[in-house]
Amino acid sequence: MSEQKRFTLRMDSDLFKEIEKRAEVNKRSIAKEIEFLLEKHIKEESKDSDNA
């Protein structure tokens, strides 16, 4: 397993509330929800660039 890094992330409060709702629905912490969404976006973007 790769090493985890800690950092501060500032975001719009409305975006935070949306992520907070999604995290609750998905039974994840807010940090894990953000990590999930970032990984999903990166994978989708990689697929798109592979198909270009």
ABEGO torsion letter per residue (X at the ends): XBBBBBBBBBBBAAAAAAAAAAAAAAGBBAAAAAAAAAAAAAAAAAAAAAAX
